[in-house]
Amino acid sequence: MTRKLDDLLERLGNVTDLTALNTSVHELRDCYDVEHLAYHSVKSGGDQWGALTYAPVWVAAYIEHNFQTVDPVVLACFNRFTPVDWKRLDWSTRPARALLGEAIANGLGNQGFSLPIRGPSGQFALFTVNHRAGDSSWEHFTRDHLHELLLAAHYVNERALALDGEGHAPHQALSPRETDALTLLAAGKSRAQAAERLRISEHTLRVYIESARFKLGAMNTTHAVANALSRGLICL
């Protein structure tokens, strides 16, 4: 599966139009063998675009009923930077319960996992995986694939912005040490292991990571690694 995902992400970086990007999102859904995968982007001016595997009738109903104004997923992701597991949200209000009931009736699974993305000039996007599964198996799935999902989310977002003429802002070049530090973290090494490999202290490693994060305009270390990979600044 890892090799298949690598191939998909490589092809994703070469798509030349939004239709092909939508096809890539469907392929990612199939790669993870889940019910649905969705990418939805909203610019600061209000323009929206999405690549979704949801049924068109559900998308139309969601828009018609303005469900985004009561959707616990949207409301939670808009106010945070970390991934959101749907089961941890408050679905107790009547509008939220109505939304969830309509969603399941239109083919969505009972589990969801959404990653909020912030882009240039106030752009906001959501990358969501949805499936029918028990709580335990879903917890294992999200834990085991979190790193890959973060990479896929940022790959899709970067490509969507580039195709829409709003690619990421020019970045400062990473130093060799900054590149080495992010490469080791991307390969799954802990900070202690990365510091040992580079023969530096963890404090010095932290300096390199924070410097790279600043240059990439990243919110955290994971975001910095995802940005560096999607821009071809580091390779595994």
N, C-alpha and C positions, 0 to 999 in steps of 0.2 A: 504493500500500500504506500509506503514512504516513497518508493521509486516512482510509482504512478503519480503521486502528488507532486513530486519534483518536476515530472514531465509536464503536468498540467500548469504549474506555475511558470515554467519556462515558456510554454505556448501562450499563456496569458500575457506575458510581457511583450509578445509580438503581435497581438491582435490589432487590427487597423480600423475597426469601427465598433460602435456600440452594439450592433447586432451580434457580432462575433463575441463580444464581451458577455452578452447575455447567454450565448451558447456555452461559454466557459463556466458560467455560474451553474448551469444545468449539469455540466460534467463534474464539477466539484461536488454537487449534491450526490451524484451517482458514485463518486469516489468514496464518499463517507457512508454511502448506503443509508441515507436518512430520508425522511418524508419530504422535507423542503429545505431550501437554502435561499436566503434573500439578502440583497444589497439595496439600500435605499438612501439616496443622497439629497440633501436640501441645502441650497446655497443661501447666503445671507439675504439675497434679494427675493427669495421665495421660490425660485425655479427648482424643480424636482426631477429626479430621474431614478429609475429602479431597474434592477435585473432580478427577477423573481421567478420561482418555480410554483408559486401559488396559482390556484385556478383563477382565471380572469373574472369569474362571477364574484369571487370573494374580494378581489382587489376593488372591483366596482362598488360592492356593498360597503367596504371599509371607507372608501372616499365619500360615498353618498351620505353615510351616517356620521361623518366627521369623527370616526372612532379615535383618530389620533389625539383628540382633545381629552379623552378619558382613558386611553391605553396606558396601563401601569408600566409597560415596557418602555414606551417612548418617554413617559414622564420621569422614570428612574434613570434612563440612559442620558437624558438631556442634562441631568444634574450631577453626573459622575463620569469618571474616566475608566473605571474598571468594569470587567465583564459582569453581566447580569444573568443569573439563573431565574427563569420565570417563577419557579416554585417558591422562591424566597420573597416574592413581591406580595403586596396586599391586594387581593382580588375580592375583598369583602363587600365593596360598594355595589349597588344595583347596576350602574352603568358598566362596571368592570365585569361583573358576572354575565351580563347580557352580551358583552363583547366576546368573552371567552366561549360562551355557548354557541354564538354564531360562527366563531372561528372553527370550533370542532365540527360543527355541522357542515362546514364547507371544506373539510378534508385536512385540517391541521391536526397535528398530534398533540398529545397532552403535555409534552415537555418542550421547553425552548431555552435557548442560550443566546444572548445578544451581546455584541461587542460595540461600544460606542467609538466613533472615530471623529477626530477634529482635524479639519484641513485648513488650507489658507483662506484668508478673508472671511472668516466666520462660517465656513462650510461645516456641516454636521452630517454624519452618515451613521447608519446602523448596518451591521453584518450579523445575520441571524441564522442559526441552525435550529430546525424544528423536527420533532420525531415522536412516534408512539413508543413508549418504553416505561418500564418500572423505574422507581426512584433510584434504586441501587445501581442498575445497569447504566442509567443516564449519568449518575455521578461518576462512575468509572469512565464513561466515554468522554465527558467534558474534562476530567482531570488528565486523562491520557493524551488528549488531542489539543489541549489548550494552546500550546506553543504553535502548532501547525495552523490552528484556526486564526490566531493573531497574525501570522504571516500571510495567510490567504486573504484576510480582511484588508490588510494594508496593500497587498498586491492589487486587489480589485479596485480599491479606492484610488491608488496612484494612477492606475491605467485609465480609470473613468475620468479623472481630472485631466490627464494628458490628452485624451481623445476629445475632451470638451474645450481644449485650449487653455486649461488652467493647471498645468503641471506644477509640481512643487517648486518653491522658490530656490534660486541658486544657493548652494551650500558651500561652506568652507571645506577645504580638503582635510581629511582626517590624517593625523600623523601616523607613522608606522606603528607606534605603540598603541595608539587608540584603535587602529585597525586590528591589531593582534588581540587586544582585550575583547572587542566585540565579537571577533571570530570565535574565540574560545567559548564565550558565553552562548553564542548561537549554536555551537556544537554540543551544548548541554553541560559544560563544565560549571562547577560552582565557583564562587568568587575565590575561595581558598585554593581550589585546584588551578584556576587560571593564574592566580598570583604565583603559585609554586612553579607552574610551567614557565612563566615569564621571569622567574627569579627576582621578584619584587615583593614588597610588603602589600598587604591588603589595603592599607591606607593609600599607597601610591597607585594601586590599581583603581581605587575609587576615584582618584583625581582624573585618571585617564578616561574613565567611564563618564564622569560628569562633564568633562570637556567635550567628549564626543556627543553626548546628549545635547549639549548647548548648541554645537555646530549643526546638528541635524534638526534642531527645533523639536526635539522629542519630549514627551511628557514624563517618561520614566525609562528605565533601562530596557524593558521589553520592547517599548515603542522604538527606542533607538536601534535595537538589533533588527527589528522589522523594517525600519526605514533604510538602514544600511544595506540589508539584503535586497530589498526591492529596487534600490538604486544601483545595485551592482558594485557597491563599495567594498563588500566582503563576499567571499565565496566559501562554500563548504565542500 
